[in-house]
Amino acid sequence: MSDAGVAVTTAAPPDGGGGAPYAARISAGSGVPGVRRAGGVRRDLLDHAAMLDMHEERFRRILTDYLERPAGDYAELLHRGQVSSPEGVDTEAWREQIRRQARQDKIRVITRRDGARAFAVLNPSVADERAGELMQRALARGLELQRLAQTARELGHKPIGWLRSDDEYVSVCSSCGARIYRGAATPPTRQQA
């Protein structure tokens, strides 16, 4: 499997065994007939562990970039398509700064204030002939994320919202801290840990 796909890792696995992520809980003594071994460890489990590590790293990077915004709020707007103001800033000044940068780049944005926070969303102009295609892609992506959230709920998790980075999405279980990563490029696959 490529790095794209779906991975769910937990700090406390649903089976109640220990507090380590699944990849760290794989034992070398699991005897399943017909599975090739590399150095005494099941090859499929090694691949699974490597994939989980890779997805875990992407999850951390996406979340860190979102929280720390190393390139600034305007860059986050361009990257994610939306951004909210940090806590404690002057929301009117923040909105004006975002609008000023967007005008310089000739990009359409919508900014709004909601209580003590403000947010900005890209408002791209779309040619009529592409509007249907873009709406279909957005609907398919939304349905896919709904299915993924439903699968997570069936596994006993309670995912909260989705954080987007380009074509990757991450979420967290509100009850146990499980991390959900949806990669880009390939349709999701369900993995058993």
Steps between C-alpha positions, in 0.01 A plus 500: 500500500626852428524767765153615396211330665355488847662421828350502845738481793413531864677578820274246669397224256132397505604148608618652829859376464757744630542863414740477205399567141420189298828513310696473823287210629580258218670192633746282312340177618163521323478169318265519205546217248578596143644845577861557396729618773800732481739446787235318705245787476193481281568702186142635477528630856829674424342670200200599713725642774698704248182632344359598838823681587489687170135601548567597859779731384273662237226540764745676735630726221149605392392571856822685588479716188138581580569593862828687449429650155870534414425689178237730657124525483481614137714206385269268696203652318664431165604148604180381669238724343396637839656638816382635834660775703720411795353562843546845645564694178312806382258327262430809289873565447552128423218501242636818338849349477364184331290707257798729420726203415223342292452824303874512427482144363166568325333219694140511617442424868211519741571611855256490791509550872332269749530626855864535600629312192511578132539272201583528133406269214620500141228600257638392164326593179410187309414481132147371443623197303715387797251578778316168469822299501636683806172457687497127423858462626420692818189288557693175442771614743238590761324165461831316528583680825152422632553130424840507666352667810222239506756219480690656789175521702432132426844426647398686818661837427347849509678702229480878519510714184758469224815703456606531136846541354486495120343158428573350842263501795546427870265465794518395864272283714359718778481213748827306460731720292513266199644679199342460157700580187354503149775523241488633149501334157334165566161400634493406868553146614393353830782342695476258786758548773 
